[in-house]
């Protein structure tokens, strides 16, 4: 007999919240292996010990934020609503079914008033990485680095035109020393001592979020964005570093300093790194050599010449004589080393004028061909050679399985396509906490799988 079901929502039942959470739920796996107790000690100094109203437990607050990043909940108001009705979230936060949930403004006001820089988020991220190291999920021998863009919380139509300085490379001091040494070897007088001033360029500055950068890259959307520069360990793809910058800062600018931070902070014995073509610069190649790290970088296709003109690779470099030799047999002699770090090699105009290849070689009025070679080009050539070896191909192939997969998961599953906040400090905190949440999930999944294998 067909009957209409009666209302049962108001019936009393005796049940524990623990019974309502499935045994294989992700939050159970996380709770079993991740120790969050360090958060309380880290932030205790930011609270008054003997005055004011009792605060929200900081461990609970950060665990709630991790819920938002783990399950891709971008809005803090929506996060609080989900905690109210989701039994697993309440179980994870140690809230009873009848406990009132904190207001969303509690999270936002804590962020604005108490956590005014990224140091707390950085320390929490580092502590999670250290737990992964203790579980032997990170070895630090092979690291992969890349960057991805986050759309800034800014109106792309509201901006001002301004002149801003290009970012300072973290290897400039070493480059100045190399230029002075190179000029001395060639019998040139040293350049006048002066502070290296960065180039200035005109760009758009957002009125909504001035800290964001206007990005113009081939194959990328134009507008105001941030970059998340992320490094991933090659063993289990645990994220070991996350660093946010405006999108108009090149990937290679901050790379060496972030690599040094990981080596110092976690005592990594880095042997090799896998990088895409954006990091294929002479400065990074030399920096990696100086650190005893083998760099495997993608191939950067040079800008082609005008139609009918010969490519630079038609000129061969003779290291013994320190000259370039053109297809016509003429030697381009060294002229000088400029402040940008390039050696200048010039041909003899009188010989070039009689050369049958002149029309395809240069369009200069004085019939002279000029070739530049960076003072660290030898290091760049050795780095390019790594990519062609068997081990180099294996290292580079792992990029798509580690750092590229990490970014794909972050955007698809954890809401990492957009900057949730405005300002470089808050976006930095977002990137660090999102990376920490991904690490928490990865640690829980890997350790759970290992335990299942051990039992099986």
C-alpha positions in Angstrom: 0.0 0.0 0.0 1.4 3.4 -1.0 1.6 5.8 1.9 2.7 9.3 2.3 5.9 9.6 4.5 5.4 11.7 7.7 7.6 14.5 8.9 10.4 13.1 11.0 12.7 16.1 11.3 11.5 16.8 14.9 11.8 13.3 16.3 14.3 12.9 19.1 17.2 10.5 18.4 20.2 9.5 20.5 23.3 9.8 18.3 26.9 10.9 18.5 28.4 13.3 16.0 31.3 10.8 15.5 28.8 8.2 14.2 27.5 10.6 11.6 30.9 11.1 9.9 31.9 8.3 7.4 35.0 6.3 8.3 36.7 7.1 5.0 36.0 10.8 5.1 39.0 13.1 4.1 38.7 15.0 7.4 39.1 11.8 9.4 42.3 11.0 7.5 43.6 14.5 8.1 42.7 14.5 11.8 44.6 11.2 12.2 47.9 12.4 10.9 48.2 16.2 11.1 49.1 17.8 14.4 47.6 21.4 14.6 48.6 22.1 18.2 51.6 24.2 17.1 49.2 27.0 15.9 48.2 27.9 19.4 51.8 28.5 20.6 52.7 30.4 17.4 49.9 33.0 17.8 49.6 33.2 21.6 51.7 36.3 21.7 49.2 38.2 19.6 46.5 37.8 22.2 46.1 39.6 25.6 46.5 37.0 28.4 44.5 38.8 31.1 42.1 41.4 29.6 39.2 41.5 27.2 36.6 39.0 26.1 37.6 35.4 25.6 38.8 35.0 21.9 37.9 32.4 19.4 40.4 29.6 19.7 43.1 30.4 17.0 43.5 26.7 16.2 39.8 26.4 15.5 40.0 29.5 13.4 42.8 28.3 11.2 41.3 24.9 10.9 38.1 26.5 9.7 40.1 28.5 7.1 41.7 25.2 6.0 38.2 23.8 5.4 37.6 26.7 3.0 40.7 26.0 1.0 40.4 22.2 1.1 36.8 22.2 -0.3 37.1 25.3 -2.5 34.8 27.6 -0.5 36.0 31.1 -1.5 33.6 33.1 0.7 34.0 33.3 4.5 30.3 33.9 4.9 29.6 30.8 2.8 32.2 28.9 4.9 30.4 29.7 8.1 27.0 28.6 6.6 28.6 25.3 5.5 30.0 24.7 9.0 26.6 25.2 10.5 25.0 22.4 8.4 27.9 20.1 7.6 28.4 17.4 10.3 31.9 16.5 9.2 33.0 20.1 9.4 31.7 20.4 13.0 33.4 17.1 13.9 36.7 18.4 12.5 36.4 21.7 14.4 35.3 19.9 17.7 31.9 21.6 17.7 28.9 19.8 19.0 25.6 19.7 17.0 24.1 22.2 19.3 27.1 24.6 19.5 26.6 28.0 17.9 29.0 28.7 15.0 31.1 31.9 15.1 30.2 34.8 12.9 32.1 35.3 9.6 33.2 38.8 10.8 35.3 37.0 13.5 37.5 35.6 10.7 37.8 38.9 8.8 38.4 41.1 11.8 41.1 38.7 13.1 42.8 38.9 9.7 42.6 42.7 9.6 43.5 43.6 13.2 45.7 40.8 14.5 47.3 39.1 11.5 48.6 42.1 9.7 51.5 40.5 7.9 52.3 37.1 6.3 54.6 35.8 9.1 51.9 33.7 10.8 50.8 32.2 7.5 54.4 31.5 6.6 55.1 29.8 9.9 52.0 27.6 9.6 53.0 26.6 6.1 56.6 25.8 7.2 55.3 23.7 10.1 53.2 21.6 7.8 56.2 21.1 5.5 58.2 20.0 8.5 55.6 17.4 9.4 55.8 16.1 5.9 59.6 15.9 6.3 59.2 13.9 9.5 56.9 11.5 7.8 59.7 11.1 5.1 57.4 12.4 2.3 60.0 15.1 1.3 63.7 14.6 0.6 64.6 18.0 -1.1 66.9 16.5 -3.7 64.9 17.4 -6.8 62.7 20.5 -6.8 60.3 21.9 -9.4 59.3 25.5 -9.6 56.8 27.4 -11.7 54.3 30.2 -11.3 50.6 30.7 -12.0 48.4 33.8 -12.2 45.6 34.6 -9.9 43.1 37.2 -11.1 43.2 40.2 -8.8 40.1 41.4 -7.1 40.2 44.6 -9.2 38.3 46.3 -11.9 40.4 46.1 -15.1 38.8 49.3 -16.4 39.8 51.4 -13.4 43.5 52.3 -13.6 46.1 55.0 -13.9 49.1 55.2 -16.2 52.3 55.4 -14.3 56.1 54.9 -14.6 57.4 52.2 -12.4 60.8 50.6 -11.9 61.4 47.1 -13.2 62.2 44.5 -10.5 65.8 44.1 -9.3 67.3 40.8 -10.1 68.6 39.0 -7.0 71.9 38.2 -8.8 72.8 41.8 -9.8 75.6 42.2 -7.2 77.3 39.0 -8.6 76.8 40.2 -12.1 78.5 43.6 -11.4 81.5 41.6 -10.0 81.6 39.4 -13.0 81.5 42.4 -15.4 84.4 44.0 -13.6 86.4 40.8 -13.7 85.7 40.3 -17.4 86.7 43.8 -18.4 89.9 43.4 -16.4 90.7 40.2 -18.3 90.3 42.0 -21.6 92.4 45.0 -20.5 89.4 47.3 -20.3 89.1 50.0 -17.6 86.5 49.3 -15.0 83.1 51.0 -15.4 82.4 54.0 -13.2 81.2 52.9 -9.8 77.6 53.7 -9.4 74.5 52.0 -8.1 72.8 49.9 -10.7 69.5 51.6 -11.4 66.6 49.5 -12.6 64.9 50.3 -15.9 61.7 52.3 -15.8 58.6 51.3 -17.8 55.2 52.7 -18.3 52.3 50.5 -17.1 48.8 50.5 -15.8 48.3 50.7 -12.0 44.9 49.6 -10.6 43.0 52.0 -8.5 41.2 49.2 -6.8 44.2 47.1 -5.9 47.5 49.0 -6.5 49.6 46.1 -5.3 48.5 43.9 -8.3 50.4 44.0 -11.5 49.2 44.5 -15.1 50.0 41.3 -17.0 50.8 41.2 -20.7 52.0 37.8 -21.8 51.7 35.7 -24.9 48.9 33.2 -24.5 47.7 34.8 -21.2 44.8 37.0 -20.4 45.5 40.7 -20.1 44.5 42.5 -16.8 45.5 42.8 -13.2 46.8 39.6 -11.7 49.1 38.2 -9.0 51.6 35.4 -9.5 52.0 32.5 -7.1 55.6 31.2 -7.4 55.5 27.7 -6.2 58.1 25.0 -5.6 57.2 21.3 -5.3 59.4 18.5 -4.1 59.9 15.6 -6.5 59.2 12.7 -4.2 55.5 13.2 -3.4 54.7 16.6 -4.9 54.7 18.3 -1.4 54.8 22.1 -1.8 57.9 23.4 -0.2 57.6 27.1 -1.0 54.9 29.6 -2.1 55.6 33.3 -2.8 53.2 35.8 -4.2 54.2 38.8 -6.4 52.5 41.2 -8.7 52.0 39.7 -12.1 54.4 42.1 -13.9 57.4 40.6 -12.1 59.2 38.0 -14.1 59.5 34.4 -12.8 63.2 34.5 -12.8 63.6 37.6 -10.6 62.8 36.0 -7.3 63.8 32.4 -8.0 67.3 32.2 -6.5 66.4 33.9 -3.3 63.4 31.5 -2.8 65.7 28.5 -3.5 68.1 29.7 -0.9 65.3 30.1 1.6 64.3 26.5 1.2 67.8 25.2 1.5 68.4 27.2 4.7 64.9 26.7 6.3 64.6 23.0 5.7 68.2 22.0 5.3 67.6 20.6 1.8 70.5 19.1 -0.1 69.2 20.1 -3.5 70.9 18.3 -6.3 68.7 19.2 -9.3 65.8 21.5 -10.2 63.3 21.3 -13.1 62.2 24.7 -14.5 60.3 25.8 -17.6 61.6 28.1 -20.3 60.8 31.2 -18.3 63.7 30.5 -16.0 66.2 29.8 -18.9 68.4 32.8 -18.2 72.2 33.2 -17.8 71.8 34.6 -14.3 69.8 31.6 -13.0 72.2 29.1 -14.8 75.2 30.7 -13.1 73.4 30.9 -9.8 72.6 27.2 -9.8 76.2 26.3 -10.8 77.5 28.4 -7.9 75.2 26.5 -5.5 76.2 23.1 -6.9 72.7 22.5 -8.3 72.1 20.9 -11.7 69.5 22.9 -13.6 67.2 21.4 -16.2 65.2 24.2 -18.0 62.9 24.3 -20.9 63.9 25.5 -24.3 63.4 29.2 -25.1 63.0 29.8 -28.8 65.0 33.0 -29.7 63.2 35.8 -31.5 63.6 35.1 -35.2 65.3 37.7 -37.4 63.5 39.6 -40.2 62.7 37.5 -43.3 65.7 36.8 -45.4 68.2 37.5 -42.6 70.5 34.8 -41.2 70.0 33.7 -37.6 72.6 34.2 -34.9 73.3 30.5 -34.7 75.0 30.8 -38.1 77.9 32.5 -36.2 80.1 30.1 -34.2 82.0 31.0 -31.1 85.7 30.1 -30.7 86.3 30.0 -27.0 90.1 29.7 -27.4 90.4 32.9 -29.4 87.4 34.6 -27.9 85.9 35.5 -31.3 82.8 34.8 -33.3 83.3 33.4 -36.8 80.7 34.3 -39.5 79.6 32.1 -42.4 81.9 34.1 -44.7 84.9 33.2 -42.6 85.5 36.6 -40.9 86.3 36.8 -37.2 84.2 39.2 -35.1 86.6 40.5 -32.4 85.8 41.4 -28.8 85.1 45.1 -28.4 83.8 45.7 -24.8 81.7 44.4 -22.0 78.7 46.6 -21.2 77.0 47.2 -17.9 74.1 44.9 -18.8 76.6 42.0 -18.7 76.9 41.5 -22.5 80.2 41.2 -24.3 80.1 43.0 -27.6 81.8 41.4 -30.7 82.0 43.5 -33.9 83.0 42.7 -37.5 85.3 44.7 -39.8 83.1 46.9 -41.9 85.6 47.0 -44.8 85.5 43.2 -45.1 81.8 43.1 -44.7 81.2 45.6 -47.5 82.8 43.2 -50.0 81.1 40.0 -48.6 78.4 38.4 -50.8 76.4 37.6 -47.7 76.1 41.2 -46.6 72.4 41.6 -47.6 71.4 38.7 -45.4 73.7 39.5 -42.6 73.1 43.1 -41.5 71.2 46.2 -42.5 73.5 48.6 -40.6 74.5 51.7 -42.5 78.2 51.1 -41.7 78.0 47.5 -42.9 79.0 46.2 -39.5 77.5 43.1 -37.8 77.4 43.1 -34.0 77.0 40.0 -31.8 76.4 40.0 -28.0 77.4 37.2 -25.6 76.6 37.3 -21.9 79.5 36.9 -19.5 77.7 33.9 -18.0 76.8 32.3 -21.4 79.0 29.3 -20.7 76.9 28.5 -17.7 73.7 28.9 -19.7 75.1 26.5 -22.4 76.0 23.9 -19.8 72.4 24.2 -18.4 70.9 23.8 -21.8 73.0 20.6 -22.3 71.5 19.1 -19.2 68.1 18.9 -20.9 69.5 16.7 -23.6 70.8 14.0 -21.3 68.8 10.9 -20.3 68.5 12.0 -16.7 67.7 15.6 -17.7 64.8 14.4 -19.9 63.6 12.3 -16.9 63.8 15.2 -14.5 62.0 17.6 -16.9 59.3 15.1 -17.7 58.3 15.0 -14.0 57.4 18.7 -14.1 53.9 17.9 -15.4 53.4 15.3 -12.7 54.5 17.6 -9.9 54.3 21.4 -10.0 51.9 21.6 -13.0 49.6 19.0 -11.4 49.8 21.0 -8.2 48.6 24.1 -9.9 45.9 22.3 -11.8 44.5 20.8 -8.5 44.8 24.2 -6.8 42.6 25.9 -9.5 40.2 23.1 -10.1 39.6 21.9 -6.6 40.7 24.6 -4.2 39.5 27.9 -5.7 42.9 29.2 -6.6 42.0 30.9 -9.8 41.1 34.2 -8.1 42.7 36.4 -5.4 40.2 36.4 -2.6 41.5 39.6 -1.1 43.2 42.8 -2.1 46.8 43.7 -1.3 50.0 41.8 -1.6 50.1 40.8 2.1 46.6 39.2 2.1 47.2 37.5 -1.2 50.5 36.1 0.1 48.5 34.7 3.1 46.0 33.2 0.7 48.7 31.5 -1.4 50.5 30.1 1.7 47.3 28.8 3.4 46.1 27.3 0.1 49.4 25.5 -0.4 49.4 24.4 3.3 45.9 22.9 2.7 47.0 21.0 -0.3 50.0 19.7 1.7 47.6 18.6 4.5 45.5 16.7 2.0 48.5 15.1 0.3 50.1 14.0 3.6 46.8 12.5 4.8 46.2 10.6 1.5 49.7 9.2 1.2 50.0 8.1 4.8 46.5 6.5 4.7 47.4 4.6 1.6 50.7 3.4 3.1 48.9 2.1 6.1 46.3 0.3 4.0 49.2 -1.3 2.0 50.9 -2.3 5.3 47.7 -3.9 6.6 46.9 -5.6 3.3 
